[in-house]
Amino acid sequence: MNEENPANTEENSEQLNQHEELSKADAMAGVFTEPGDTFETIARTPRKNYWLLPVLISAIVGLVSAFLFMQDNELASKTMDKQKQKMREKFEQNVKEGKMSQEDVDKTMETMNPQGTIFKVFGYGGAIVGPFLILFILSIIYLVILKVMKAQVDFVNILNVVGLSMLITAIGSLLSIVASILKGDITSVGLALVLSEQAVGEKVYSLLNKFDLFSIWFYVVVSIGLSRVAKIDMIKSAAIVFGIFLLYAIVTSLVF
């Protein structure tokens, strides 16, 4: 009978641990180059928060995007005018129902100025808080569904999957705001870039904006990640991820 040398066993164990230990830089790079292997390694690594730095990067990119948006007075004013029109229609309905006075409506509409403090606070505040809200809301939804499916998964690893994948949407948001400035209207990197709201209608255009290349890429990588950390079939993982995305896109674009 062959007996293993204890020294060799210890050496092999150390090599395995070194192989499985993934730096945060490698994890972030791996999302773009080898997402499957990256998340497989993360799933075997002792609990480690890989999500925090990518989400902070997303917030910083969001601030840059918000700054670029607000520096373009034409784009900011056009976007604000659309929002004001929607709000005015809703307020007028509230006035008819006796829920608001016309004076309250006028005062509220006056505060909606693309150069005003309130607009900037919401813009920059949303850029900072938004990535964290998206991270935790999506992660909690995925956790609940995976637990219902009896999958053995750690919440931190779901955060790692979503957080690391958000590096993709961070790049997409920056490119989208640049494309919007060039086009003169809010758009994303997809079909909405070559179509206009006038051509396809407001609701369809809103839906197309959500189906941009970077969003699809993001959800593909999240699907891969969840299948690895939860050890479920890729088809089931993709059904969960894209099912939730489709529901969100349809409801927010075509219903509201």
Backbone hydrogen bonds in HBPLUS format (Angstrom, degrees):
<---DONOR---> <-ACCEPTOR-->    atom                        ^
c    i                          cat <-CA-CA->   ^        H-A-AA   ^      H-
h    n   atom  resd res      DA  || num        DHA   H-A  angle D-A-AA Bond
n    s   type  num  typ     dist DA aas  dist angle  dist       angle   num
A0008-ASN N   A0005-ASN O   2.96 MM   3  5.23 117.3  2.36 104.8 120.0     1
A0009-THR N   A0005-ASN O   2.94 MM   4  6.27 157.3  1.99 156.2 163.7     2
A0010-GLU N   A0006-PRO O   2.94 MM   4  6.13 159.7  1.98 148.6 153.3     3
A0011-GLU N   A0007-ALA O   2.93 MM   4  6.12 153.0  2.01 142.8 150.8     4
A0012-ASN N   A0008-ASN O   2.81 MM   4  6.03 159.7  1.85 151.4 156.4     5
A0013-SER N   A0009-THR O   2.96 MM   4  6.16 152.2  2.04 143.8 151.6     6
A0014-GLU N   A0010-GLU O   2.98 MM   4  6.23 155.3  2.05 145.7 151.8     7
A0015-GLN N   A0011-GLU O   2.96 MM   4  6.21 155.0  2.03 147.0 154.0     8
A0016-LEU N   A0012-ASN O   2.91 MM   4  6.14 150.9  1.99 143.7 151.7     9
A0017-ASN N   A0013-SER O   2.95 MM   4  6.22 160.1  1.99 149.3 154.3    10
A0018-GLN N   A0014-GLU O   2.88 MM   4  6.09 156.3  1.94 146.8 153.6    11
A0019-HIS N   A0015-GLN O   2.86 MM   4  6.03 146.6  1.97 139.6 149.3    12
A0020-GLU N   A0016-LEU O   2.89 MM   4  6.14 147.9  1.99 146.1 154.9    13
A0021-GLU N   A0017-ASN O   2.89 MM   4  6.01 140.4  2.04 144.3 154.4    14
A0027-ALA N   A0023-SER O   2.92 MM   4  6.17 153.3  1.99 147.9 155.9    15
A0028-MET N   A0024-LYS O   2.99 MM   4  6.17 157.9  2.03 144.7 149.8    16
A0029-ALA N   A0025-ALA O   2.99 MM   4  6.21 158.0  2.04 147.6 153.9    17
A0030-GLY N   A0026-ASP O   2.76 MM   4  5.82 150.5  1.85 143.3 152.6    18
A0031-VAL N   A0027-ALA O   3.24 MM   4  6.47 132.2  2.49 140.3 149.5    19
A0032-PHE N   A0029-ALA O   3.09 MM   3  5.70 142.1  2.24 113.2 122.0    20
A0033-THR N   A0029-ALA O   3.16 MM   4  6.43 152.5  2.24 144.9 153.3    21
A0034-GLU N   A0030-GLY O   2.82 MM   4  4.89 134.2  2.03 119.3 133.8    22
A0038-THR N   A0034-GLU O   2.94 MM   4  6.02 158.0  1.99 156.6 163.9    23
A0039-PHE N   A0035-PRO O   2.99 MM   4  6.09 169.2  2.00 151.7 153.4    24
A0040-GLU N   A0036-GLY O   2.99 MM   4  6.10 145.5  2.11 142.3 152.8    25
A0041-THR N   A0037-ASP O   2.97 MM   4  6.13 156.4  2.02 145.6 150.8    26
A0042-ILE N   A0038-THR O   2.99 MM   4  6.27 158.1  2.04 145.9 152.4    27
A0043-ALA N   A0039-PHE O   2.96 MM   4  6.05 150.7  2.04 139.6 146.7    28
A0044-ARG N   A0041-THR O   3.04 MM   3  5.24 134.8  2.25 100.7 113.1    29
A0045-THR N   A0041-THR O   3.03 MM   4  6.20 120.8  2.40 141.5 157.7    30
A0045-THR N   A0042-ILE O   3.17 MM   3  5.01 143.7  2.31  95.2 105.8    31
A0055-VAL N   A0051-TRP O   3.19 MM   4  6.33 157.3  2.25 154.8 161.3    32
A0056-LEU N   A0052-LEU O   2.99 MM   4  6.26 154.7  2.06 153.0 160.6    33
A0057-ILE N   A0053-LEU O   2.90 MM   4  6.15 155.4  1.96 152.5 159.6    34
A0058-SER N   A0054-PRO O   2.88 MM   4  6.14 149.6  1.97 140.9 149.5    35
A0059-ALA N   A0055-VAL O   2.93 MM   4  6.22 148.2  2.03 143.8 152.0    36
A0060-ILE N   A0056-LEU O   2.98 MM   4  6.29 154.9  2.05 147.1 153.6    37
A0061-VAL N   A0057-ILE O   2.89 MM   4  6.16 162.3  1.92 152.9 157.8    38
A0062-GLY N   A0058-SER O   2.83 MM   4  5.98 147.2  1.94 139.2 149.3    39
A0063-LEU N   A0059-ALA O   2.93 MM   4  6.25 145.0  2.06 143.4 152.0    40
A0064-VAL N   A0060-ILE O   3.05 MM   4  6.41 155.3  2.11 147.4 153.8    41
A0065-SER N   A0061-VAL O   2.88 MM   4  6.16 158.4  1.93 150.1 156.2    42
A0066-ALA N   A0062-GLY O   2.86 MM   4  6.07 157.0  1.91 146.0 152.4    43
A0067-PHE N   A0063-LEU O   2.90 MM   4  6.10 154.6  1.97 145.8 152.8    44
A0068-LEU N   A0064-VAL O   2.96 MM   4  6.24 162.8  1.99 151.7 155.7    45
A0069-PHE N   A0065-SER O   2.94 MM   4  6.12 156.3  1.99 147.5 154.4    46
A0070-MET N   A0066-ALA O   2.96 MM   4  6.15 163.5  1.98 150.0 153.8    47
A0071-GLN N   A0067-PHE O   2.96 MM   4  6.12 136.1  2.16 144.1 156.0    48
A0072-ASP N   A0069-PHE O   3.20 MM   3  5.50 145.7  2.32 103.0 112.4    49
A0076-ALA N   A0072-ASP O   2.96 MM   4  6.15 172.5  1.97 164.0 166.4    50
A0077-SER N   A0073-ASN O   2.87 MM   4  5.85 160.1  1.91 144.3 150.3    51
A0078-LYS N   A0074-GLU O   2.98 MM   4  6.07 157.6  2.03 144.6 151.1    52
A0079-THR N   A0075-LEU O   2.95 MM   4  6.13 161.1  1.99 150.3 155.2    53
A0080-MET N   A0076-ALA O   2.90 MM   4  6.04 159.0  1.95 146.2 152.7    54
A0081-ASP N   A0077-SER O   2.84 MM   4  5.98 154.2  1.91 146.6 153.6    55
A0082-LYS N   A0078-LYS O   3.25 MM   4  6.51 151.0  2.34 141.8 148.0    56
A0083-GLN N   A0079-THR O   3.17 MM   4  6.50 158.1  2.22 146.9 152.7    57
A0084-LYS N   A0080-MET O   2.78 MM   4  6.00 156.1  1.83 154.1 161.6    58
A0085-GLN N   A0081-ASP O   2.99 MM   4  6.14 151.1  2.08 142.3 149.2    59
A0086-LYS N   A0082-LYS O   3.17 MM   4  6.46 157.9  2.22 145.4 150.5    60
A0087-MET N   A0083-GLN O   2.93 MM   4  6.15 162.2  1.96 149.9 155.3    61
A0088-ARG N   A0084-LYS O   2.77 MM   4  5.86 154.8  1.83 146.4 153.7    62
A0089-GLU N   A0085-GLN O   3.12 MM   4  6.29 158.7  2.16 144.3 149.0    63
A0090-LYS N   A0086-LYS O   3.12 MM   4  6.41 154.7  2.19 143.9 150.8    64
A0091-PHE N   A0087-MET O   2.77 MM   4  5.99 159.5  1.81 153.0 159.2    65
A0092-GLU N   A0088-ARG O   2.83 MM   4  5.98 158.1  1.88 150.1 155.7    66
A0093-GLN N   A0089-GLU O   3.23 MM   4  6.41 147.4  2.35 136.0 143.8    67
A0094-ASN N   A0090-LYS O   3.03 MM   4  6.39 148.1  2.14 141.4 150.6    68
A0094-ASN N   A0091-PHE O   2.97 MM   3  4.86 112.4  2.44  90.9 107.7    69
A0095-VAL N   A0091-PHE O   2.82 MM   4  6.18 145.5  1.94 149.8 160.0    70
A0096-LYS N   A0092-GLU O   3.06 MM   4  6.32 156.0  2.12 142.6 148.3    71
A0097-GLU N   A0093-GLN O   3.04 MM   4  6.31 143.8  2.17 140.8 150.9    72
A0099-LYS N   A0094-ASN O   2.76 MM   5  4.99 147.2  1.86 157.7 154.3    73
A0098-GLY N   A0095-VAL O   3.08 MM   3  4.97 153.9  2.15  98.4 106.5    74
A0105-VAL N   A0101-SER O   3.13 MM   4  6.49 154.5  2.20 147.7 154.8    75
A0106-ASP N   A0102-GLN O   2.99 MM   4  6.25 162.5  2.02 150.0 153.7    76
A0107-LYS N   A0103-GLU O   3.05 MM   4  6.27 160.0  2.09 147.7 152.8    77
A0108-THR N   A0104-ASP O   3.01 MM   4  6.16 159.4  2.06 146.9 152.4    78
A0109-MET N   A0105-VAL O   2.95 MM   4  6.15 161.8  1.98 154.7 159.7    79
A0110-GLU N   A0106-ASP O   3.06 MM   4  6.22 144.0  2.20 141.7 150.9    80
A0111-THR N   A0108-THR O   3.19 MM   3  5.44 136.8  2.38 101.2 112.2    81
A0112-MET N   A0109-MET O   3.20 MM   3  5.36 151.6  2.28 102.1 110.5    82
A0113-ASN N   A0111-THR O   3.00 MM   2  5.74 125.8  2.30 109.2  93.5    83
A0116-GLY N   A0113-ASN O   2.76 MM   3  4.92 161.3  1.79 115.1 121.3    84
A0120-LYS N   A0116-GLY O   3.25 MM   4  6.53 157.8  2.31 145.1 151.1    85
A0121-VAL N   A0117-THR O   2.83 MM   4  6.05 157.8  1.88 155.5 162.2    86
A0122-PHE N   A0118-ILE O   3.00 MM   4  6.22 167.6  2.02 154.3 156.7    87
A0123-GLY N   A0119-PHE O   2.93 MM   4  6.05 151.2  2.01 140.3 149.3    88
A0124-TYR N   A0120-LYS O   2.88 MM   4  5.98 178.3  1.88 156.9 156.7    89
A0125-GLY N   A0121-VAL O   2.78 MM   4  5.56 149.5  1.87 139.7 150.1    90
A0126-GLY N   A0122-PHE O   2.86 MM   4  5.62 152.0  1.94 132.1 140.1    91
A0127-ALA N   A0123-GLY O   3.19 MM   4  6.34 146.8  2.30 135.7 144.3    92
A0128-ILE N   A0124-TYR O   3.18 MM   4  6.46 144.0  2.31 142.2 150.4    93
A0129-VAL N   A0125-GLY O   2.90 MM   4  6.09 176.8  1.91 159.9 160.9    94
A0130-GLY N   A0126-GLY O   2.71 MM   4  5.12 148.4  1.81 133.2 143.6    95
A0132-PHE N   A0129-VAL O   3.11 MM   3  5.56 121.3  2.47 112.4 126.3    96
A0133-LEU N   A0129-VAL O   3.04 MM   4  6.29 156.9  2.09 157.2 164.5    97
A0134-ILE N   A0130-GLY O   2.91 MM   4  6.14 169.3  1.92 164.6 166.9    98
A0135-LEU N   A0131-PRO O   2.97 MM   4  6.05 159.4  2.01 141.0 147.3    99
A0136-PHE N   A0132-PHE O   3.06 MM   4  6.23 173.4  2.06 150.9 151.6   100
A0137-ILE N   A0133-LEU O   2.89 MM   4  5.91 164.2  1.91 154.3 159.6   101
A0138-LEU N   A0134-ILE O   3.02 MM   4  5.91 166.5  2.03 147.6 151.8   102
A0139-SER N   A0135-LEU O   2.99 MM   4  5.99 159.1  2.04 143.7 150.5   103
A0140-ILE N   A0136-PHE O   2.95 MM   4  5.93 157.4  2.01 142.5 148.1   104
A0141-ILE N   A0137-ILE O   3.07 MM   4  6.27 160.9  2.10 149.0 154.4   105
A0142-TYR N   A0138-LEU O   2.90 MM   4  6.15 167.3  1.92 156.8 160.1   106
A0143-LEU N   A0139-SER O   2.88 MM   4  6.00 155.7  1.94 143.3 150.7   107
A0144-VAL N   A0140-ILE O   2.98 MM   4  6.19 165.3  2.00 152.2 154.9   108
A0145-ILE N   A0141-ILE O   3.11 MM   4  6.36 168.5  2.12 153.5 156.4   109
A0146-LEU N   A0142-TYR O   2.88 MM   4  6.01 164.7  1.91 153.7 158.5   110
A0147-LYS N   A0143-LEU O   2.86 MM   4  6.00 154.9  1.93 150.8 157.8   111
A0148-VAL N   A0144-VAL O   2.99 MM   4  6.21 151.2  2.07 145.4 153.2   112
A0149-MET N   A0145-ILE O   3.03 MM   4  6.33 141.5  2.19 140.4 151.1   113
A0151-ALA N   A0146-LEU O   2.91 MM   5  5.34 165.1  1.93 159.3 154.2   114
A0150-LYS N   A0147-LYS O   2.94 MM   3  4.84 156.1  1.99 101.9 108.0   115
A0157-ASN N   A0154-ASP O   3.06 MM   3  5.44 125.2  2.37 104.9 118.0   116
A0158-ILE N   A0154-ASP O   3.25 MM   4  6.72 143.8  2.39 145.0 155.3   117
A0158-ILE N   A0155-PHE O   3.07 MM   3  5.08 122.7  2.42  94.8 109.7   118
A0159-LEU N   A0155-PHE O   2.96 MM   4  6.32 158.8  2.00 153.1 158.8   119
A0160-ASN N   A0156-VAL O   2.86 MM   4  6.16 146.9  1.97 141.5 151.6   120
A0161-VAL N   A0157-ASN O   2.95 MM   4  6.17 153.5  2.02 142.0 147.9   121
A0162-VAL N   A0158-ILE O   3.01 MM   4  6.27 174.7  2.01 160.2 159.6   122
A0163-GLY N   A0159-LEU O   2.73 MM   4  5.64 160.4  1.77 148.5 155.4   123
A0164-LEU N   A0160-ASN O   2.99 MM   4  5.80 164.9  2.01 140.2 145.2   124
A0165-SER N   A0161-VAL O   3.13 MM   4  6.12 154.9  2.19 139.9 147.4   125
A0166-MET N   A0162-VAL O   3.04 MM   4  6.23 128.6  2.31 141.1 153.8   126
A0166-MET N   A0163-GLY O   3.15 MM   3  5.22 137.3  2.35  96.7 108.5   127
A0167-LEU N   A0164-LEU O   3.21 MM   3  5.89 167.0  2.22 115.4 119.4   128
A0168-ILE N   A0165-SER O   2.97 MM   3  5.72 151.2  2.05 118.8 125.5   129
A0170-ALA N   A0166-MET O   2.92 MM   4  6.11 142.5  2.07 142.4 153.2   130
A0171-ILE N   A0167-LEU O   3.27 MM   4  6.50 156.9  2.32 140.1 144.0   131
A0172-GLY N   A0168-ILE O   3.06 MM   4  6.33 158.4  2.11 143.7 150.4   132
A0173-SER N   A0169-THR O   2.79 MM   4  5.95 151.7  1.87 145.8 151.8   133
A0174-LEU N   A0170-ALA O   3.22 MM   4  6.44 155.7  2.28 144.8 150.4   134
A0175-LEU N   A0171-ILE O   3.03 MM   4  6.31 164.2  2.06 154.3 158.5   135
A0176-SER N   A0172-GLY O   2.84 MM   4  5.94 146.8  1.95 142.4 152.5   136
A0177-ILE N   A0173-SER O   3.06 MM   4  6.25 154.3  2.12 143.4 148.3   137
A0178-VAL N   A0174-LEU O   3.19 MM   4  6.44 154.4  2.26 143.1 150.0   138
A0179-ALA N   A0175-LEU O   2.90 MM   4  6.11 157.2  1.95 145.4 152.1   139
A0180-SER N   A0176-SER O   2.78 MM   4  5.99 147.4  1.89 143.9 153.7   140
A0181-ILE N   A0177-ILE O   2.99 MM   4  6.17 153.4  2.06 142.4 148.4   141
A0182-LEU N   A0178-VAL O   3.07 MM   4  6.35 158.0  2.12 146.8 152.7   142
A0183-LYS N   A0179-ALA O   2.87 MM   4  6.02 150.2  1.95 144.9 153.5   143
A0184-GLY N   A0180-SER O   2.69 MM   4  5.64 142.2  1.83 143.0 153.4   144
A0185-ASP N   A0180-SER O   3.21 MM   5  5.17 129.1  2.48 136.9 143.8   145
A0190-GLY N   A0188-SER O   2.99 MM   2  5.74 121.6  2.35 110.4  94.0   146
A0213-LEU N   A0189-VAL O   2.90 MM  24  6.02 169.1  1.91 157.9 156.1   147
A0193-LEU N   A0190-GLY O   3.05 MM   3  5.57 152.8  2.12 111.8 119.9   148
A0194-VAL N   A0191-LEU O   3.06 MM   3  5.65 145.8  2.18 114.8 122.6   149
A0199-ALA N   A0196-SER O   3.12 MM   3  5.24 129.1  2.39  96.9 109.7   150
A0200-VAL N   A0196-SER O   3.26 MM   4  6.59 156.9  2.31 154.0 158.5   151
A0201-GLY N   A0197-GLU O   2.76 MM   4  5.11 140.9  1.91 139.8 148.0   152
A0205-TYR N   A0201-GLY O   2.97 MM   4  5.98 156.8  2.03 149.2 156.6   153
A0206-SER N   A0202-GLU O   2.97 MM   4  6.13 153.2  2.04 144.8 152.1   154
A0207-LEU N   A0203-LYS O   2.99 MM   4  6.26 151.3  2.08 143.6 151.5   155
A0208-LEU N   A0204-VAL O   2.87 MM   4  6.15 157.9  1.92 151.3 157.0   156
A0209-ASN N   A0205-TYR O   3.00 MM   4  6.22 147.7  2.11 144.3 152.7   157
A0210-LYS N   A0207-LEU O   3.10 MM   3  5.36 136.4  2.30 101.6 113.2   158
A0211-PHE N   A0208-LEU O   3.12 MM   3  5.13 132.5  2.35  96.4 109.3   159
A0216-ILE N   A0212-ASP O   3.16 MM   4  6.44 165.7  2.18 157.4 161.0   160
A0217-TRP N   A0213-LEU O   2.97 MM   4  6.12 158.2  2.02 142.7 149.5   161
A0218-PHE N   A0214-PHE O   2.85 MM   4  5.96 155.7  1.91 139.6 146.6   162
A0219-TYR N   A0215-SER O   3.00 MM   4  6.30 164.1  2.03 153.4 155.7   163
A0220-VAL N   A0216-ILE O   2.95 MM   4  6.15 147.8  2.05 148.0 157.3   164
A0221-VAL N   A0217-TRP O   3.02 MM   4  6.27 164.9  2.04 154.8 157.9   165
A0222-VAL N   A0218-PHE O   2.92 MM   4  6.21 157.3  1.97 150.6 157.8   166
A0223-SER N   A0219-TYR O   2.94 MM   4  6.01 151.3  2.03 136.4 144.0   167
A0224-ILE N   A0220-VAL O   3.00 MM   4  6.35 155.2  2.07 147.8 154.2   168
A0225-GLY N   A0221-VAL O   2.84 MM   4  6.08 162.0  1.87 150.6 156.0   169
A0226-LEU N   A0222-VAL O   2.85 MM   4  6.06 166.9  1.87 156.6 158.5   170
A0227-SER N   A0223-SER O   3.11 MM   4  6.20 154.6  2.17 142.8 149.8   171
A0228-ARG N   A0224-ILE O   3.17 MM   4  6.42 141.8  2.32 143.7 153.4   172
A0228-ARG N   A0225-GLY O   3.16 MM   3  5.24 127.2  2.45  96.2 109.4   173
A0229-VAL N   A0225-GLY O   2.95 MM   4  6.21 171.7  1.96 161.8 163.1   174
A0230-ALA N   A0226-LEU O   2.93 MM   4  5.58 151.9  2.01 138.8 146.5   175
A0232-ILE N   A0227-SER O   3.13 MM   5  4.81 141.4  2.29 119.7 131.1   176
A0237-SER N   A0233-ASP O   3.00 MM   4  6.31 160.4  2.04 154.0 160.2   177
A0238-ALA N   A0234-MET O   2.88 MM   4  6.05 164.4  1.91 151.2 154.9   178
A0239-ALA N   A0235-ILE O   2.95 MM   4  6.08 149.4  2.05 140.9 149.7   179
A0240-ILE N   A0236-LYS O   3.05 MM   4  6.31 153.8  2.12 147.7 153.5   180
A0241-VAL N   A0237-SER O   3.02 MM   4  6.27 174.9  2.02 157.1 157.6   181
A0242-PHE N   A0238-ALA O   2.85 MM   4  5.76 165.1  1.87 149.6 153.8   182
A0243-GLY N   A0239-ALA O   2.95 MM   4  5.45 136.7  2.14 124.5 136.5   183
A0244-ILE N   A0240-ILE O   3.15 MM   4  6.28 162.9  2.18 147.6 150.7   184
A0245-PHE N   A0241-VAL O   3.13 MM   4  6.33 158.2  2.17 142.1 148.8   185
A0246-LEU N   A0242-PHE O   2.86 MM   4  5.90 162.7  1.89 144.2 148.6   186
A0247-LEU N   A0243-GLY O   3.07 MM   4  6.22 160.2  2.11 144.8 150.3   187
A0248-TYR N   A0244-ILE O   2.99 MM   4  6.18 163.0  2.02 149.9 154.4   188
A0249-ALA N   A0245-PHE O   2.86 MM   4  6.06 166.3  1.88 154.3 158.3   189
A0250-ILE N   A0246-LEU O   2.95 MM   4  6.03 166.2  1.97 152.5 155.7   190
A0251-VAL N   A0247-LEU O   3.01 MM   4  6.05 167.3  2.03 148.9 153.0   191
A0252-THR N   A0248-TYR O   2.98 MM   4  5.98 169.6  1.99 152.5 155.9   192
A0253-SER N   A0249-ALA O   3.09 MM   4  5.89 138.7  2.27 133.8 144.0   193
A0254-LEU N   A0250-ILE O   2.84 MM   4  5.49 160.8  1.88 144.7 151.3   194
A0255-VAL N   A0251-VAL O   3.21 MM   4  4.99 140.9  2.37 116.5 126.7   195
A0256-PHE N   A0251-VAL O   3.28 MM   5  6.67 150.4  2.37 162.7 171.3   196
